[in-house]
Amino acid sequence: MDNIKVKIAEREIPLRFRMNQFAEIEEEVGNLAEVKDLVLNGKNRIRNIVKIIRIMGNAGLKHAGQEPDLTDEWLMENMDPHALLAYQVALLGCMTKETDSEAQQEKNENTERDLVLEEIQTKKDPVNSPTGE
């Protein structure tokens, strides 16, 4: 994913999540299946967020032709504690978007649909009204 950025100390940092970052996050933070929990909960969630921002931020900076100079120390000093939720959303959004299955999307696009049956099903569903009609 390339369009998610975080702003830290008046600096816009693009986040990038590809296979290299996937491997690095698993090595430094934990299994990707557990990352959501590691970012949202637990006593190490702040340090996990910082590590992931460093990894994905340096990749984004490098991809944008900028110096990948983020360190955990700089991030810890400059990140706004009040923006913690924004950081969590940005990280998880970037990782989730990239892990959406393109194969599943193609399957959905190529699957034949019975539009008449879908219209009948829509009419069968109860309407949200006081009388249910």
C-alpha positions in Angstrom: 0.0 0.0 0.0 1.4 3.4 -0.9 -1.0 6.2 0.2 -1.0 6.0 4.0 1.2 8.5 5.8 1.7 9.4 9.4 2.7 12.8 10.6 5.3 12.9 13.3 7.1 16.1 14.4 5.8 18.0 11.3 7.2 15.3 9.1 5.0 13.3 6.8 6.2 9.7 6.7 4.8 7.4 4.0 4.2 3.8 5.1 5.1 0.9 2.8 4.2 -2.7 3.4 5.7 -5.3 1.1 7.3 -8.7 1.6 10.5 -7.2 3.0 8.6 -5.4 5.6 6.4 -8.4 6.3 9.6 -10.5 7.1 11.1 -7.7 9.2 8.0 -7.2 11.2 7.7 -10.9 11.9 11.4 -11.0 13.0 11.2 -7.9 15.3 7.6 -7.9 16.5 5.9 -11.2 16.0 3.8 -13.4 13.8 1.7 -11.3 11.4 -1.4 -13.2 12.6 -0.8 -11.8 16.1 0.3 -8.3 15.1 -3.1 -6.7 15.4 -3.3 -7.9 19.0 0.4 -6.8 19.6 -0.4 -3.3 18.3 -3.7 -2.9 20.1 -3.1 -4.6 23.5 -0.5 -5.6 25.9 2.3 -3.8 27.8 4.6 -3.7 24.8 2.1 -2.2 22.3 3.8 1.2 22.2 7.2 -0.3 21.4 5.6 -2.6 18.8 3.9 0.4 17.1 7.2 2.3 17.1 9.1 -0.7 15.6 6.4 -1.1 12.9 6.4 2.6 12.0 10.2 2.5 11.8 10.1 -0.5 9.5 7.3 0.6 7.2 8.3 4.3 7.4 11.9 3.7 6.4 10.6 1.5 3.5 8.2 4.3 2.5 10.9 7.0 2.7 13.3 4.9 0.6 10.6 4.2 -2.0 9.9 7.9 -2.2 13.6 8.7 -2.8 14.2 10.1 0.7 16.7 9.1 3.3 15.3 6.1 5.4 16.6 7.7 8.7 13.9 6.7 11.2 15.1 5.2 14.5 13.2 3.9 17.5 14.7 6.6 19.6 13.7 9.5 17.3 10.2 8.1 17.0 9.7 7.6 20.8 10.9 11.2 21.3 8.7 12.8 18.6 5.5 10.7 18.4 2.5 12.4 19.9 0.9 10.2 22.6 -2.5 11.7 21.8 -2.2 10.3 18.3 -1.7 6.7 19.4 -5.1 5.7 17.9 -4.2 7.3 14.6 -0.9 5.5 14.4 -2.6 2.2 15.2 -5.3 2.8 12.5 -2.6 3.8 9.9 -0.5 0.7 10.6 -3.3 -1.8 10.6 -5.0 -0.1 7.6 -1.8 -0.3 5.6 -1.1 -4.0 6.5 -4.8 -5.0 6.0 -5.0 -3.4 2.6 -1.9 -5.1 1.4 -3.0 -8.5 2.6 -6.4 -8.3 0.8 -6.4 -11.3 -1.5 -6.2 -10.3 -5.1 -7.2 -13.8 -6.0 -10.4 -13.5 -4.0 -11.1 -10.2 -5.7 -10.6 -11.7 -9.1 -12.8 -14.6 -8.1 -15.6 -12.3 -7.1 -15.3 -10.3 -10.3 -15.4 -13.5 -12.4 -18.2 -15.3 -10.5 -21.5 -15.4 -12.4 -24.3 -13.8 -10.6 -28.0 -14.4 -10.8 -29.3 -10.8 -10.8 -32.9 -11.9 -10.9 -32.4 -14.1 -7.8 -30.5 -11.3 -6.0 -33.5 -8.9 -6.8 -36.0 -11.4 -5.4 -33.8 -11.9 -2.3 -33.7 -8.1 -1.8 -37.5 -7.9 -2.0 -37.8 -10.8 0.5 -35.6 -9.1 3.1 -37.7 -7.2 5.7 -37.7 -3.4 5.2 -36.6 -1.4 8.2 -39.9 0.3 9.0 -42.2 0.3 12.0 -44.7 -2.0 10.3 -42.1 -4.3 8.8 -43.5 -3.7 5.3 
